[in-house]
Amino acid sequence: MNKILIVDDDEEIVSFLEVVLQQKNYQVITACNGQEGLKKAKENIPDLALVDIMMPIMNGHELCEKLKDDPDTKHIPIIIITGREMLDDEVDKILERRADWYMPKPFDIKYLLEKIESLIIKKQRLNPR
């Protein structure tokens, strides 16, 4: 069973994603800020992380950089999810910080699920366990 880490301070979004992902047979790990997300990523080594940008303690940008700089977590695909309107150059910065994809809120859940599946498959091809 593939593990997905959700890091977001919006409890409604986390609950919604948790239910949807569990229905698709994913094991879900949650964190409410970047610091907790980093700790849980290192403890659980998820197959993918969904990370919000605007969070307390450690934001999504910092979390993304820390995950990608750590040899134990650098292979984890990261989808940045945010409710903030972003300009193209801001999206480019997100991807430069080594996130694998960017998804604005509100998101199309079907499209998000397709992207999750494709990134996990790609990761498994590149880094078989």
C-alpha positions, 0 to 999 in steps of 0.5 A, spaced: 500 500 500 502 506 497 503 512 503 501 519 502 503 524 506 499 530 507 502 537 510 496 542 510 494 547 516 487 547 513 483 541 517 477 541 512 482 540 506 486 534 510 480 531 512 477 531 505 483 528 502 484 523 507 477 520 506 478 520 498 485 517 498 483 512 503 478 510 498 483 509 493 487 504 498 492 509 500 495 509 507 495 517 509 499 520 514 498 527 516 501 533 518 499 540 520 505 544 519 512 543 515 516 542 521 511 536 523 511 534 516 518 533 515 519 529 522 513 524 519 516 524 512 523 522 515 519 517 520 515 514 514 518 515 508 512 516 504 511 515 496 508 522 495 507 528 499 502 533 498 504 540 501 501 546 502 505 553 501 502 557 507 503 554 514 505 556 520 512 554 523 515 551 517 512 553 510 511 549 504 517 552 500 522 550 506 519 543 507 520 542 500 527 544 500 529 540 506 526 534 503 529 534 497 536 536 500 536 530 505 538 523 502 533 519 505 527 523 502 530 526 496 526 521 492 519 523 494 515 526 489 512 533 492 505 536 489 505 543 492 497 545 493 495 552 495 489 556 495 493 562 494 493 565 487 500 565 483 503 568 478 507 564 473 514 566 475 511 564 482 510 557 480 516 557 476 520 558 483 516 552 486 518 548 481 525 550 481 525 548 489 524 541 486 517 540 487 514 535 482 508 539 481 503 545 483 496 544 484 492 550 485 486 550 490 480 548 489 483 543 485 479 537 481 480 531 485 480 527 479 486 530 476 489 530 482 488 523 483 491 522 476 497 526 478 498 522 484 498 515 481 503 518 475 508 521 480 508 514 484 509 510 478 514 514 475 518 514 482 517 507 483 520 506 476 526 510 478 527 508 485 525 501 486 524 499 493 
